[in-house]
Amino acid sequence: MPGEKSSCLEGFSSASHDFHTNDPSCRLMESPPYHEHGYGPPSNTPPMVSLAEGDINWEQSLCYPTPNSSVDEDQRSHPSTESSEGAHEHSLDKTTTSATFYPGANTYYIPSDLVCLSSDMVAFYVHSELLLATSDNHFHSLVVGKDLRGTRRTVIHVPEQSAILNIVLHAVYGLSATRYAPTFDELSRAVDRLEAYGVHPSTEITAASALHSTLLSHAHVDPMKVYLLAAKHDIFDLAVSTSSHLLSFPLNKITEDIAIKMGPKYMTRLFSLHRGRLVSLKRLLSLLPHLHPPSPKCNLKMQNTMARAWKLASAYLLWQDRPDLSSNYIDAVFRTLPEHVSCELCKWAFQCHIQTVTAGWRKVQSTI
């Protein structure tokens, strides 16, 4: 009856109001801001995500039954594709969006057709075409084919934290993630996970890639970690660029654990680099300054004194056993020797020889 129907609706509305307000366990949970997950960039870096919230319209969400309404059991068990897609779009209402891969971002020549949702609910709007072209396993079998492209974006859940997925996607797109100031541990984990998504670091991380530059920026802090990462994935260009930072690393400090991680290939190359530079230094220093014809002011005995001084300085440099000696340091060691020599010809010959040695040392290979 009309009165009963009105009473029922009022009771239902009141009950739903009480349920919504009095039971905190059943309230709509909002995802916390991105920085509360503990994953994003430091406070002094650009934010990786921006909050994109949407309020639910309860009048449209609640469906009141009517006497003529009926529920198809088959529809209840098998929801339609349109309903699933609508649920996907609705699932993005309470997520945060990547500051690089957002809707309408100019990262590819076509609009995005895929949304990668990280484990901490950050949405990355990407392109299935590029992911399929870069990956050899359909991005860990998450992207099934180009039929994903349509009027709606398909949402896939990627089991990665946003900080890691952000680096992975930057590598796929060839973009630099330096603006987010990722730590080396995050970079290392991202490189490890590239293999899982069918992207091979050995071929993707080249000297011209943005990820190579980001990784190399950590080489001056801890070059051994970067070198071990390069050896692990056979990233030759990164190993070459990092090896020059290891010239000052004492080889006797290489532990068994480091040796196992480095492997025979890259350990042999590193040892050969150190030994090769020391051999080249010894060869350069073994050459003595040229003697000039004896004169009343500078006889052969005086010139032999200069030669002995050169040998003593050379022995001092070789005794240090340092393949990382700089040309400026070598120049400084020899530059003070002819200060007390009165013969101008000896001084000139000595200075010319110093320039020859330092120039030759700069040409010696400094990378593996």
C-alpha positions as CSV (number, residue, x, y, z in Angstrom):
1,M,0.0,0.0,0.0
2,P,1.2,3.6,-0.5
3,G,1.5,4.3,3.2
4,E,3.4,1.1,3.8
5,K,5.7,1.7,0.9
6,S,6.5,5.2,2.1
7,S,7.1,3.9,5.6
8,C,9.4,1.2,4.4
9,L,11.4,3.6,2.3
10,E,11.8,6.0,5.2
11,G,12.9,3.1,7.5
12,F,15.3,1.9,4.9
13,S,16.8,5.4,4.4
14,S,17.1,5.8,8.2
15,A,18.7,2.4,8.6
16,S,21.1,3.1,5.8
17,H,22.0,6.4,7.4
18,D,22.6,4.8,10.8
19,F,24.6,2.0,9.2
20,H,26.7,4.5,7.3
21,T,27.4,6.8,10.3
22,N,27.5,4.6,13.3
23,D,29.5,1.6,12.1
24,P,33.1,2.8,11.4
25,S,34.2,-0.6,10.2
26,C,31.8,-0.3,7.3
27,R,32.5,3.2,6.2
28,L,34.0,3.9,2.9
29,M,37.8,3.8,3.3
30,E,39.8,6.4,1.6
31,S,43.3,5.6,0.4
32,P,45.9,7.6,2.4
33,P,48.0,10.2,0.6
34,Y,50.8,8.7,-1.4
35,H,53.5,9.8,1.0
36,E,51.9,7.9,3.9
37,H,52.7,4.6,2.2
38,G,56.4,5.2,2.8
39,Y,57.2,4.9,-0.9
40,G,57.5,8.2,-2.8
41,P,60.2,10.7,-3.3
42,P,61.8,12.7,-0.5
43,S,60.1,16.0,0.5
44,N,62.6,18.0,-1.5
45,T,61.8,16.3,-4.8
46,P,58.8,16.8,-7.1
47,P,55.8,14.6,-6.1
48,M,55.4,11.5,-8.1
49,V,51.6,11.4,-7.7
50,S,48.6,13.7,-7.4
51,L,45.4,12.8,-5.5
52,A,42.4,12.1,-7.7
53,E,39.4,11.4,-5.4
54,G,35.8,11.0,-6.4
55,D,32.7,11.0,-4.2
56,I,30.1,8.2,-4.5
57,N,26.5,9.3,-5.4
58,W,24.4,7.1,-3.2
59,E,21.2,8.0,-5.0
60,Q,22.6,6.4,-8.2
61,S,24.4,3.6,-6.4
62,L,21.4,2.3,-4.4
63,C,18.9,0.4,-6.4
64,Y,15.4,0.2,-4.8
65,P,13.5,-3.0,-5.7
66,T,10.1,-2.8,-7.4
67,P,7.4,-5.5,-7.6
68,N,8.2,-6.2,-11.3
69,S,12.0,-6.4,-10.8
70,S,13.7,-9.8,-11.1
71,V,17.3,-10.9,-10.9
72,D,18.7,-13.2,-13.5
73,E,20.8,-15.8,-11.7
74,D,23.1,-16.2,-14.7
75,Q,23.8,-12.4,-14.8
76,R,24.5,-12.5,-11.1
77,S,27.1,-15.2,-11.6
78,H,28.6,-13.8,-14.8
79,P,28.7,-10.0,-14.8
80,S,29.0,-8.4,-18.2
81,T,32.1,-6.9,-19.6
82,E,30.7,-3.4,-19.4
83,S,30.0,-3.9,-15.7
84,S,33.5,-5.1,-15.1
85,E,35.0,-2.2,-17.0
86,G,32.8,0.2,-15.0
87,A,34.1,-1.4,-11.8
88,H,37.7,-0.9,-13.0
89,E,37.0,2.8,-13.7
90,H,35.3,3.1,-10.3
91,S,38.3,1.4,-8.6
92,L,40.5,4.3,-9.7
93,D,38.4,6.9,-7.9
94,K,40.3,6.4,-4.6
95,T,43.8,6.0,-6.1
96,T,46.6,8.4,-6.7
97,T,48.0,9.1,-10.2
98,S,51.6,9.1,-11.4
99,A,53.0,12.6,-12.1
100,T,54.7,11.3,-15.3
101,F,52.2,8.7,-16.5
102,Y,48.9,10.5,-16.1
103,P,45.9,10.7,-18.5
104,G,46.9,12.9,-21.4
105,A,50.6,12.8,-20.7
106,N,52.8,13.3,-23.8
107,T,54.8,10.1,-23.3
108,Y,53.8,8.3,-26.5
109,Y,52.3,9.2,-29.9
110,I,48.8,7.8,-29.1
111,P,46.6,8.1,-26.0
112,S,47.1,5.7,-23.2
113,D,44.9,2.5,-23.3
114,L,46.1,0.8,-20.2
115,V,46.3,1.5,-16.5
116,C,48.9,-0.2,-14.3
117,L,47.8,-0.2,-10.7
118,S,50.6,-0.7,-8.2
119,S,50.3,-2.6,-4.9
120,D,50.1,0.7,-3.0
121,M,47.3,2.0,-5.3
122,V,49.2,4.3,-7.6
123,A,47.8,4.5,-11.2
124,F,50.2,4.6,-14.2
125,Y,48.5,5.4,-17.5
126,V,50.5,3.6,-20.2
127,H,50.3,2.1,-23.6
128,S,49.9,-1.6,-24.3
129,E,51.6,-1.2,-27.7
130,L,54.9,0.0,-26.2
131,L,54.8,-2.6,-23.4
132,L,54.2,-5.4,-25.8
133,A,57.0,-4.2,-28.1
134,T,59.5,-3.9,-25.3
135,S,58.6,-7.1,-23.3
136,D,59.1,-10.6,-24.6
137,N,56.6,-12.2,-22.1
138,H,53.6,-9.8,-22.4
139,F,54.8,-7.9,-19.4
140,H,54.7,-10.9,-17.1
141,S,51.6,-12.1,-18.9
142,L,49.6,-9.1,-17.6
143,V,49.1,-7.5,-21.1
144,V,47.4,-10.1,-23.2
145,G,47.3,-8.4,-26.6
146,K,46.5,-5.3,-28.6
147,D,42.8,-6.1,-28.3
148,L,43.0,-4.2,-25.0
149,R,42.7,-0.9,-26.9
150,G,39.2,0.4,-27.0
151,T,36.9,3.1,-25.7
152,R,37.8,2.3,-22.1
153,R,41.1,1.9,-20.5
154,T,41.8,-1.6,-19.1
155,V,43.2,-1.7,-15.5
156,I,45.8,-4.3,-14.6
157,H,47.1,-4.9,-11.1
158,V,50.9,-5.0,-11.0
159,P,52.4,-6.6,-7.9
160,E,55.0,-3.9,-7.4
161,Q,55.4,-0.9,-5.1
162,S,54.9,2.3,-7.0
163,A,58.5,3.4,-6.4
164,I,59.7,0.2,-8.2
165,L,57.1,0.2,-10.9
166,N,57.8,3.9,-11.6
167,I,61.5,3.1,-12.4
168,V,60.5,0.0,-14.5
169,L,58.1,2.1,-16.6
170,H,60.6,4.9,-17.0
171,A,63.1,2.4,-18.3
172,V,60.5,1.0,-20.8
173,Y,59.7,4.5,-22.1
174,G,63.4,5.6,-22.1
175,L,62.7,8.4,-19.6
176,S,64.9,9.5,-16.8
177,A,63.6,8.9,-13.2
178,T,66.3,11.2,-11.7
179,R,63.7,13.8,-10.7
180,Y,62.3,11.4,-8.1
181,A,65.7,10.9,-6.5
182,P,65.4,7.1,-6.3
183,T,67.8,5.4,-3.9
184,F,70.3,2.8,-5.2
185,D,68.3,0.0,-3.4
186,E,65.2,1.0,-5.3
187,L,67.1,1.2,-8.6
188,S,68.7,-2.2,-8.0
189,R,65.3,-3.8,-7.2
190,A,63.8,-2.2,-10.3
191,V,66.6,-3.6,-12.5
192,D,66.1,-7.0,-10.9
193,R,62.4,-6.9,-11.7
194,L,62.9,-5.9,-15.3
195,E,63.7,-9.5,-16.2
196,A,60.4,-10.6,-14.7
197,Y,58.5,-8.3,-17.1
198,G,60.4,-9.5,-20.1
199,V,62.7,-6.5,-20.4
200,H,66.4,-7.5,-20.5
201,P,68.7,-5.1,-18.7
202,S,71.7,-6.2,-20.7
203,T,70.2,-4.9,-23.9
204,E,68.0,-2.1,-22.6
205,I,70.5,-0.4,-20.3
206,T,73.1,1.0,-22.7
207,A,75.4,4.0,-22.4
208,A,72.8,6.1,-24.2
209,S,69.9,5.1,-21.9
210,A,68.5,7.3,-19.2
211,L,68.6,4.5,-16.6
212,H,72.3,4.1,-17.3
213,S,72.9,7.7,-16.3
214,T,70.8,7.4,-13.2
215,L,72.6,4.3,-12.0
216,L,76.0,5.8,-12.8
217,S,75.2,8.8,-10.6
218,H,75.6,6.5,-7.7
219,A,79.0,5.2,-8.8
220,H,81.0,7.9,-7.0
221,V,79.3,7.0,-3.7
222,D,79.6,3.2,-3.8
223,P,81.1,2.0,-7.2
224,M,81.4,-1.6,-6.1
225,K,77.6,-1.9,-5.7
226,V,77.0,-0.5,-9.1
227,Y,79.7,-2.7,-10.6
228,L,78.2,-5.8,-9.0
229,L,74.7,-4.9,-10.3
230,A,76.2,-4.5,-13.8
231,A,78.0,-7.9,-13.5
232,K,74.8,-9.6,-12.2
233,H,72.8,-8.7,-15.3
234,D,75.8,-8.5,-17.7
235,I,75.2,-4.7,-18.4
236,F,78.6,-4.2,-20.1
237,D,78.3,-0.4,-20.7
238,L,77.5,0.2,-17.0
239,A,80.4,-1.9,-15.9
240,V,82.8,-0.1,-18.2
241,S,81.6,3.3,-17.0
242,T,81.8,2.3,-13.3
243,S,85.2,0.6,-13.5
244,S,87.1,3.9,-13.6
245,H,85.6,4.6,-10.1
246,L,87.1,1.3,-8.9
247,L,90.7,2.2,-9.7
248,S,91.2,3.3,-6.0
249,F,89.5,0.1,-4.7
250,P,92.1,-2.2,-3.1
251,L,91.8,-5.6,-4.7
252,N,92.8,-7.3,-1.5
253,K,89.5,-6.0,0.0
254,I,87.5,-8.2,-2.4
255,T,85.8,-10.8,-0.2
256,E,84.6,-14.3,-1.2
257,D,81.0,-13.0,-1.3
258,I,82.0,-10.1,-3.6
259,A,83.9,-12.5,-5.8
260,I,80.9,-14.8,-6.2
261,K,78.6,-11.9,-7.0
262,M,81.1,-10.4,-9.5
263,G,81.7,-13.6,-11.4
264,P,84.9,-14.6,-13.3
265,K,84.2,-12.5,-16.3
266,Y,84.1,-9.1,-14.6
267,M,86.6,-10.0,-11.9
268,T,89.2,-10.9,-14.5
269,R,88.5,-7.6,-16.3
270,L,88.9,-5.6,-13.1
271,F,92.1,-7.3,-12.1
272,S,93.5,-6.9,-15.6
273,L,92.6,-3.1,-15.5
274,H,94.6,-2.6,-12.3
275,R,97.5,-4.7,-13.4
276,G,97.6,-3.1,-16.8
277,R,97.8,0.4,-15.5
278,L,100.6,-0.4,-13.0
279,V,102.6,-2.1,-15.8
280,S,102.1,1.0,-18.0
281,L,103.2,3.3,-15.2
282,K,106.3,1.3,-14.6
283,R,107.2,1.4,-18.3
284,L,106.7,5.2,-18.5
285,L,108.8,5.9,-15.4
286,S,111.6,3.6,-16.5
287,L,112.5,6.0,-19.3
288,L,115.1,8.6,-18.1
289,P,115.4,12.2,-19.2
290,H,117.6,12.8,-22.2
291,L,121.2,13.8,-21.5
292,H,122.8,16.8,-23.3
293,P,126.4,16.9,-24.4
294,P,128.8,17.6,-21.5
295,S,129.8,21.2,-21.0
296,P,132.1,23.1,-18.5
297,K,129.1,24.1,-16.5
298,C,127.4,20.6,-16.5
299,N,129.4,17.5,-16.9
300,L,128.3,13.9,-17.1
301,K,128.5,13.4,-13.4
302,M,126.1,16.2,-12.7
303,Q,123.6,14.8,-15.3
304,N,123.8,11.4,-13.7
305,T,122.8,13.0,-10.4
306,M,119.6,14.2,-12.1
307,A,119.0,10.7,-13.4
308,R,119.3,9.2,-9.9
309,A,116.8,11.7,-8.6
310,W,114.4,10.6,-11.3
311,K,114.8,7.0,-10.3
312,L,114.2,7.7,-6.7
313,A,111.0,9.6,-7.5
314,S,109.9,6.8,-9.8
315,A,110.5,4.2,-7.1
316,Y,108.4,6.3,-4.7
317,L,105.4,6.4,-7.1
318,L,105.7,2.6,-8.0
319,W,105.9,1.7,-4.3
320,Q,102.5,3.2,-3.7
321,D,101.0,0.6,-6.1
322,R,98.2,2.8,-7.0
323,P,96.6,2.5,-10.5
324,D,94.4,5.6,-9.7
325,L,97.4,8.0,-9.6
326,S,96.5,11.2,-11.4
327,S,98.7,13.0,-13.9
328,N,98.7,16.1,-11.7
329,Y,100.1,14.1,-8.8
330,I,102.9,12.6,-10.9
331,D,103.7,16.1,-12.2
332,A,103.8,17.4,-8.7
333,V,106.3,14.7,-7.5
334,F,108.8,15.4,-10.3
335,R,108.3,19.1,-10.7
336,T,110.3,20.0,-7.5
337,L,113.4,18.0,-8.5
338,P,115.1,20.4,-10.9
339,E,114.6,23.4,-8.6
340,H,118.2,23.3,-7.3
341,V,119.8,22.5,-10.7
342,S,121.8,25.4,-12.2
343,C,122.0,24.0,-15.7
344,E,119.3,25.4,-17.9
345,L,119.6,22.5,-20.4
346,C,119.1,19.9,-17.7
347,K,116.0,21.8,-16.5
348,W,114.6,22.0,-19.9
349,A,115.2,18.3,-20.6
350,F,113.7,17.4,-17.3
351,Q,110.5,19.4,-17.8
352,C,110.0,18.0,-21.3
353,H,110.3,14.5,-20.0
354,I,107.8,15.2,-17.2
355,Q,105.3,16.4,-19.8
356,T,106.0,13.3,-22.0
357,V,105.3,10.9,-19.0
358,T,102.2,12.6,-17.8
359,A,100.8,12.8,-21.3
360,G,101.5,9.1,-21.8
361,W,99.8,8.3,-18.4
362,R,96.6,10.1,-19.5
363,K,96.4,7.9,-22.5
364,V,96.6,4.6,-20.6
365,Q,93.2,2.9,-20.5
366,S,91.2,3.7,-17.3
367,T,88.2,1.4,-17.8
368,I,87.8,-2.3,-18.3
